[in-house]
Amino acid sequence: MASSNDSIQKTIIVALSLCLVCSVFVAAAAVGLKPIQNANKDLDRKRNILSAANMLDPSKSVDEIFSSVEARIVNLQTGAFATQAELQAAGIDPVAYDQKAAAKNPQLSVALSGENDPAGIKRRANFSSVYLVKANNALDKIIVPVHGYGLWSTMYGFIALQNDFNTVIGFGFYDQGETPGLGGEVDNPNWKALWQGKLVYDEQGDAVIRLAKGGVDSSDPQAAHKIDGLSGATLTSRGVTHLVQYWLGEEGFGPFLAKLRSEGVQ
């Protein structure tokens, strides 16, 4: 009987020791790989930003191209670049700012509902990153993040505008879970190419860019503001329209872009 008990105790001790050793190795691996994971995450972010602006060049590294991009933080409540005092008061590190996390923090975001939330995001962060591309010491293009709900998922992407802050250079999602072959066609390069040259705002300054069900009629006076809708994906198409109009409208980057248009980059 004692021998049997000893055997059980030894088995338990061996199992616990093995678990302890494995947990130490897993923890060490996680800590050791963290810098690599963060570097890969940052590289992917840069690649997505450059892709939206059609700036990727296979002959150059992502970091080399991104050296011409300046990241800034915008206060969406004031429509201006955030001041150092505002960032300090909010406890925001501009380099490490995580807009997704900020949107979940009631201290750093505002709640949205009903007509105030056409993009279905529920909360909007008070501050947002934007990316400025300069050429010959002058602003050449600007890239802003956008997100909103489609049919099955929240779609995250970037839209790039020329320095008239109205003409689209490029647009694309880097994270979406829409139906492959239908709403998932938001990743189709041919569809994304249709955005280039489209206009966001009408003569009154309203964000009217939208997806057109059944395709764009070239004779339509509003054709410059329309992109072909996604065939068989009405709800995803509607979601794309809502999120782009929201983020480039009065509750998103609209006031900020209007300020840049009239005052330039400060």
C-alpha positions as a Markdown table, in Angstrom:
| # | Residue | x | y | z |
|---|---|---|---|---|
| 1 | Met | 0.0 | 0.0 | 0.0 |
| 2 | Ala | 2.8 | 2.4 | 0.9 |
| 3 | Ser | 4.5 | 1.5 | -2.3 |
| 4 | Ser | 1.4 | 2.4 | -4.3 |
| 5 | Asn | 1.1 | 5.8 | -2.4 |
| 6 | Asp | 4.7 | 6.5 | -3.1 |
| 7 | Ser | 4.2 | 5.8 | -6.8 |
| 8 | Ile | 1.2 | 8.2 | -6.9 |
| 9 | Gln | 3.1 | 10.9 | -5.1 |
| 10 | Lys | 6.1 | 10.6 | -7.4 |
| 11 | Thr | 3.8 | 10.8 | -10.5 |
| 12 | Ile | 2.2 | 14.0 | -9.2 |
| 13 | Ile | 5.6 | 15.5 | -8.3 |
| 14 | Val | 7.0 | 14.7 | -11.8 |
| 15 | Ala | 3.9 | 16.1 | -13.5 |
| 16 | Leu | 4.0 | 19.3 | -11.5 |
| 17 | Ser | 7.8 | 19.7 | -12.1 |
| 18 | Leu | 7.2 | 19.2 | -15.8 |
| 19 | Cys | 4.4 | 21.8 | -15.8 |
| 20 | Leu | 6.7 | 24.2 | -14.0 |
| 21 | Val | 9.6 | 23.7 | -16.3 |
| 22 | Cys | 7.3 | 24.1 | -19.4 |
| 23 | Ser | 5.7 | 27.2 | -18.0 |
| 24 | Val | 9.2 | 28.7 | -17.4 |
| 25 | Phe | 10.2 | 28.0 | -21.0 |
| 26 | Val | 6.9 | 29.4 | -22.4 |
| 27 | Ala | 7.2 | 32.5 | -20.4 |
| 28 | Ala | 10.9 | 33.0 | -21.4 |
| 29 | Ala | 10.0 | 32.5 | -25.1 |
| 30 | Ala | 7.1 | 35.0 | -24.8 |
| 31 | Val | 9.3 | 37.6 | -23.2 |
| 32 | Gly | 12.2 | 36.9 | -25.7 |
| 33 | Leu | 9.9 | 37.0 | -28.7 |
| 34 | Lys | 8.0 | 40.2 | -27.7 |
| 35 | Pro | 10.5 | 42.6 | -29.3 |
| 36 | Ile | 10.3 | 40.7 | -32.6 |
| 37 | Gln | 6.5 | 40.5 | -32.4 |
| 38 | Asn | 6.3 | 44.3 | -31.8 |
| 39 | Ala | 8.7 | 45.0 | -34.6 |
| 40 | Asn | 6.7 | 42.8 | -37.0 |
| 41 | Lys | 3.5 | 44.5 | -35.9 |
| 42 | Asp | 5.0 | 48.0 | -36.5 |
| 43 | Leu | 6.3 | 46.9 | -39.9 |
| 44 | Asp | 2.9 | 45.6 | -40.9 |
| 45 | Arg | 1.3 | 48.9 | -39.8 |
| 46 | Lys | 3.7 | 50.9 | -41.9 |
| 47 | Arg | 3.1 | 48.6 | -44.9 |
| 48 | Asn | -0.7 | 49.0 | -44.7 |
| 49 | Ile | -0.3 | 52.8 | -44.5 |
| 50 | Leu | 2.0 | 52.9 | -47.5 |
| 51 | Ser | -0.2 | 50.5 | -49.4 |
| 52 | Ala | -3.2 | 52.8 | -49.0 |
| 53 | Ala | -1.2 | 55.7 | -50.4 |
| 54 | Asn | 0.2 | 53.6 | -53.3 |
| 55 | Met | 3.7 | 54.2 | -52.0 |
| 56 | Leu | 5.1 | 50.7 | -51.8 |
| 57 | Asp | 8.1 | 50.1 | -54.0 |
| 58 | Pro | 9.6 | 46.6 | -54.3 |
| 59 | Ser | 13.1 | 48.1 | -54.8 |
| 60 | Lys | 13.0 | 49.8 | -51.4 |
| 61 | Ser | 12.3 | 48.6 | -47.8 |
| 62 | Val | 9.2 | 49.6 | -46.0 |
| 63 | Asp | 11.2 | 51.5 | -43.4 |
| 64 | Glu | 13.1 | 53.4 | -46.1 |
| 65 | Ile | 9.9 | 54.5 | -47.8 |
| 66 | Phe | 8.2 | 55.3 | -44.5 |
| 67 | Ser | 11.0 | 57.7 | -43.5 |
| 68 | Ser | 9.2 | 60.3 | -45.6 |
| 69 | Val | 6.0 | 59.9 | -43.5 |
| 70 | Glu | 5.4 | 62.0 | -40.4 |
| 71 | Ala | 3.0 | 60.6 | -37.8 |
| 72 | Arg | 0.9 | 63.1 | -35.8 |
| 73 | Ile | -1.9 | 63.0 | -33.3 |
| 74 | Val | -5.1 | 64.9 | -34.0 |
| 75 | Asn | -7.6 | 66.0 | -31.4 |
| 76 | Leu | -10.9 | 65.1 | -33.0 |
| 77 | Gln | -12.8 | 67.2 | -30.6 |
| 78 | Thr | -11.1 | 70.4 | -31.7 |
| 79 | Gly | -10.2 | 69.5 | -35.3 |
| 80 | Ala | -6.6 | 70.4 | -34.8 |
| 81 | Phe | -3.3 | 68.8 | -34.1 |
| 82 | Ala | -3.1 | 67.8 | -30.5 |
| 83 | Thr | -0.9 | 70.0 | -28.3 |
| 84 | Gln | 1.7 | 68.5 | -26.0 |
| 85 | Ala | -0.4 | 69.8 | -23.0 |
| 86 | Glu | -3.4 | 67.9 | -24.3 |
| 87 | Leu | -1.5 | 64.7 | -24.8 |
| 88 | Gln | 0.0 | 64.9 | -21.3 |
| 89 | Ala | -3.3 | 65.6 | -19.7 |
| 90 | Ala | -4.8 | 62.5 | -21.5 |
| 91 | Gly | -1.7 | 60.4 | -20.6 |
| 92 | Ile | -1.0 | 59.7 | -24.2 |
| 93 | Asp | 2.5 | 58.8 | -25.6 |
| 94 | Pro | 2.3 | 59.8 | -29.3 |
| 95 | Val | 4.8 | 57.1 | -30.3 |
| 96 | Ala | 3.0 | 54.3 | -28.6 |
| 97 | Tyr | -0.6 | 55.5 | -29.0 |
| 98 | Asp | -3.1 | 52.7 | -29.5 |
| 99 | Gln | -6.3 | 54.1 | -30.9 |
| 100 | Lys | -8.2 | 50.8 | -30.7 |
| 101 | Ala | -7.5 | 50.6 | -27.0 |
| 102 | Ala | -8.3 | 54.3 | -26.5 |
| 103 | Ala | -11.7 | 53.8 | -28.0 |
| 104 | Lys | -12.6 | 51.3 | -25.3 |
| 105 | Asn | -11.5 | 53.7 | -22.5 |
| 106 | Pro | -14.4 | 56.0 | -21.4 |
| 107 | Gln | -11.8 | 58.6 | -20.3 |
| 108 | Leu | -10.3 | 58.8 | -23.8 |
| 109 | Ser | -13.4 | 58.3 | -26.0 |
| 110 | Val | -17.1 | 59.3 | -26.5 |
| 111 | Ala | -20.0 | 56.9 | -26.7 |
| 112 | Leu | -22.0 | 56.9 | -29.9 |
| 113 | Ser | -25.5 | 55.5 | -30.6 |
| 114 | Gly | -28.3 | 55.7 | -33.1 |
| 115 | Glu | -28.0 | 58.4 | -35.8 |
| 116 | Asn | -24.7 | 59.5 | -34.3 |
| 117 | Asp | -23.1 | 56.1 | -35.0 |
| 118 | Pro | -23.7 | 55.3 | -38.7 |
| 119 | Ala | -20.4 | 53.4 | -38.9 |
| 120 | Gly | -21.5 | 51.1 | -36.0 |
| 121 | Ile | -18.3 | 51.7 | -33.9 |
| 122 | Lys | -20.1 | 52.4 | -30.6 |
| 123 | Arg | -17.2 | 54.5 | -29.2 |
| 124 | Arg | -14.9 | 57.0 | -31.0 |
| 125 | Ala | -11.5 | 57.9 | -29.5 |
| 126 | Asn | -11.0 | 61.5 | -28.8 |
| 127 | Phe | -7.5 | 61.4 | -30.5 |
| 128 | Ser | -6.4 | 59.8 | -33.7 |
| 129 | Ser | -3.2 | 59.2 | -35.5 |
| 130 | Val | -2.7 | 60.7 | -39.0 |
| 131 | Tyr | 0.1 | 60.3 | -41.4 |
| 132 | Leu | 1.6 | 63.2 | -43.4 |
| 133 | Val | 3.8 | 62.7 | -46.5 |
| 134 | Lys | 5.9 | 65.6 | -47.6 |
| 135 | Ala | 7.7 | 66.4 | -50.8 |
| 136 | Asn | 10.1 | 69.3 | -51.2 |
| 137 | Asn | 9.2 | 70.4 | -47.6 |
| 138 | Ala | 5.5 | 70.7 | -48.6 |
| 139 | Leu | 2.6 | 68.4 | -47.7 |
| 140 | Asp | 2.0 | 66.0 | -50.6 |
| 141 | Lys | -0.6 | 63.6 | -49.2 |
| 142 | Ile | -2.3 | 62.6 | -46.0 |
| 143 | Ile | -3.4 | 59.2 | -44.8 |
| 144 | Val | -6.0 | 58.7 | -42.1 |
| 145 | Pro | -7.3 | 55.6 | -40.4 |
| 146 | Val | -11.0 | 54.6 | -40.8 |
| 147 | His | -13.1 | 51.7 | -39.4 |
| 148 | Gly | -16.7 | 50.6 | -39.2 |
| 149 | Tyr | -19.0 | 47.7 | -39.2 |
| 150 | Gly | -19.9 | 45.7 | -42.4 |
| 151 | Leu | -22.0 | 42.6 | -42.4 |
| 152 | Trp | -20.0 | 40.3 | -40.1 |
| 153 | Ser | -17.1 | 42.4 | -38.8 |
| 154 | Thr | -15.6 | 45.7 | -38.0 |
| 155 | Met | -13.4 | 46.6 | -40.9 |
| 156 | Tyr | -10.2 | 48.6 | -40.3 |
| 157 | Gly | -8.3 | 50.4 | -43.0 |
| 158 | Phe | -6.7 | 53.6 | -44.2 |
| 159 | Ile | -7.7 | 56.2 | -46.9 |
| 160 | Ala | -5.1 | 58.5 | -48.5 |
| 161 | Leu | -6.0 | 61.9 | -49.9 |
| 162 | Gln | -4.1 | 64.3 | -52.1 |
| 163 | Asn | -3.0 | 67.7 | -50.6 |
| 164 | Asp | -6.3 | 69.2 | -51.7 |
| 165 | Phe | -7.8 | 67.1 | -48.9 |
| 166 | Asn | -10.6 | 65.9 | -51.2 |
| 167 | Thr | -9.2 | 63.7 | -53.9 |
| 168 | Val | -8.6 | 60.0 | -53.0 |
| 169 | Ile | -5.2 | 58.5 | -53.8 |
| 170 | Gly | -6.0 | 55.1 | -52.4 |
| 171 | Phe | -8.0 | 53.1 | -50.0 |
| 172 | Gly | -7.8 | 49.7 | -48.4 |
| 173 | Phe | -8.6 | 47.5 | -45.4 |
| 174 | Tyr | -6.0 | 45.6 | -43.4 |
| 175 | Asp | -8.4 | 43.8 | -41.1 |
| 176 | Gln | -11.9 | 42.6 | -42.1 |
| 177 | Gly | -13.9 | 39.4 | -41.7 |
| 178 | Glu | -16.5 | 39.8 | -44.5 |
| 179 | Thr | -17.8 | 36.9 | -46.6 |
| 180 | Pro | -15.1 | 35.7 | -49.1 |
| 181 | Gly | -16.1 | 36.3 | -52.7 |
| 182 | Leu | -18.8 | 38.8 | -51.7 |
| 183 | Gly | -18.1 | 41.4 | -49.0 |
| 184 | Gly | -14.5 | 40.1 | -48.8 |
| 185 | Glu | -14.0 | 41.7 | -52.2 |
| 186 | Val | -13.1 | 44.9 | -50.4 |
| 187 | Asp | -9.6 | 43.3 | -50.6 |
| 188 | Asn | -9.8 | 42.9 | -54.4 |
| 189 | Pro | -7.0 | 45.2 | -56.0 |
| 190 | Asn | -9.3 | 45.9 | -59.0 |
| 191 | Trp | -12.0 | 47.2 | -56.7 |
| 192 | Lys | -9.6 | 49.2 | -54.6 |
| 193 | Ala | -8.2 | 50.8 | -57.7 |
| 194 | Leu | -11.7 | 52.3 | -58.5 |
| 195 | Trp | -11.2 | 54.7 | -55.5 |
| 196 | Gln | -8.3 | 56.5 | -57.0 |
| 197 | Gly | -9.2 | 60.0 | -58.2 |
| 198 | Lys | -12.7 | 60.0 | -56.6 |
| 199 | Leu | -13.8 | 63.1 | -54.7 |
| 200 | Val | -14.9 | 63.0 | -51.0 |
| 201 | Tyr | -16.7 | 66.4 | -50.6 |
| 202 | Asp | -19.4 | 68.2 | -52.6 |
| 203 | Glu | -19.5 | 71.9 | -53.1 |
| 204 | Gln | -21.1 | 72.4 | -49.7 |
| 205 | Gly | -18.2 | 70.6 | -48.0 |
| 206 | Asp | -20.3 | 67.5 | -47.1 |
| 207 | Ala | -18.7 | 64.1 | -47.3 |
| 208 | Val | -20.8 | 62.4 | -50.0 |
| 209 | Ile | -18.4 | 59.8 | -51.4 |
| 210 | Arg | -20.3 | 56.5 | -51.5 |
| 211 | Leu | -20.7 | 53.1 | -53.1 |
| 212 | Ala | -23.2 | 52.9 | -55.9 |
| 213 | Lys | -25.4 | 49.8 | -56.1 |
| 214 | Gly | -25.3 | 48.4 | -59.6 |
| 215 | Gly | -22.2 | 50.3 | -60.5 |
| 216 | Val | -21.4 | 53.9 | -61.4 |
| 217 | Asp | -23.1 | 55.6 | -64.4 |
| 218 | Ser | -20.5 | 57.8 | -66.1 |
| 219 | Ser | -23.3 | 60.2 | -67.1 |
| 220 | Asp | -24.3 | 60.7 | -63.5 |
| 221 | Pro | -23.4 | 64.3 | -62.3 |
| 222 | Gln | -22.4 | 62.7 | -59.0 |
| 223 | Ala | -20.2 | 60.0 | -60.6 |
| 224 | Ala | -17.0 | 61.6 | -59.3 |
| 225 | His | -18.2 | 60.8 | -55.8 |
| 226 | Lys | -19.3 | 57.2 | -56.5 |
| 227 | Ile | -17.5 | 53.9 | -56.5 |
| 228 | Asp | -19.0 | 50.6 | -57.8 |
| 229 | Gly | -20.8 | 48.7 | -55.1 |
| 230 | Leu | -19.7 | 45.2 | -54.2 |
| 231 | Ser | -21.9 | 42.7 | -56.1 |
| 232 | Gly | -24.0 | 40.5 | -53.8 |
| 233 | Ala | -22.8 | 42.4 | -50.7 |
| 234 | Thr | -25.3 | 45.1 | -50.0 |
| 235 | Leu | -24.7 | 45.3 | -46.3 |
| 236 | Thr | -20.9 | 45.4 | -46.6 |
| 237 | Ser | -21.2 | 48.1 | -49.3 |
| 238 | Arg | -23.5 | 50.1 | -47.1 |
| 239 | Gly | -21.0 | 49.7 | -44.2 |
| 240 | Val | -18.1 | 51.0 | -46.3 |
| 241 | Thr | -20.2 | 54.0 | -47.4 |
| 242 | His | -21.1 | 54.8 | -43.8 |
| 243 | Leu | -17.7 | 54.4 | -42.3 |
| 244 | Val | -16.0 | 56.5 | -45.0 |
| 245 | Gln | -18.6 | 59.3 | -44.7 |
| 246 | Tyr | -18.4 | 59.2 | -40.9 |
| 247 | Trp | -14.7 | 59.4 | -40.6 |
| 248 | Leu | -14.3 | 62.1 | -43.3 |
| 249 | Gly | -17.4 | 63.9 | -42.0 |
| 250 | Glu | -18.1 | 66.4 | -39.3 |
| 251 | Glu | -17.7 | 63.9 | -36.4 |
| 252 | Gly | -14.5 | 62.5 | -37.8 |
| 253 | Phe | -11.6 | 64.2 | -39.7 |
| 254 | Gly | -13.9 | 66.7 | -41.6 |
| 255 | Pro | -13.1 | 69.7 | -39.4 |
| 256 | Phe | -9.4 | 68.8 | -39.2 |
| 257 | Leu | -9.1 | 68.5 | -43.0 |
| 258 | Ala | -11.0 | 71.8 | -43.5 |
| 259 | Lys | -8.6 | 73.5 | -41.2 |
| 260 | Leu | -5.6 | 72.1 | -43.1 |
| 261 | Arg | -7.2 | 73.2 | -46.3 |
| 262 | Ser | -7.5 | 76.8 | -45.1 |
| 263 | Glu | -4.5 | 77.1 | -42.8 |
| 264 | Gly | -2.0 | 74.5 | -44.0 |
| 265 | Val | 0.1 | 72.3 | -41.7 |
| 266 | Gln | 1.3 | 74.0 | -38.6 |
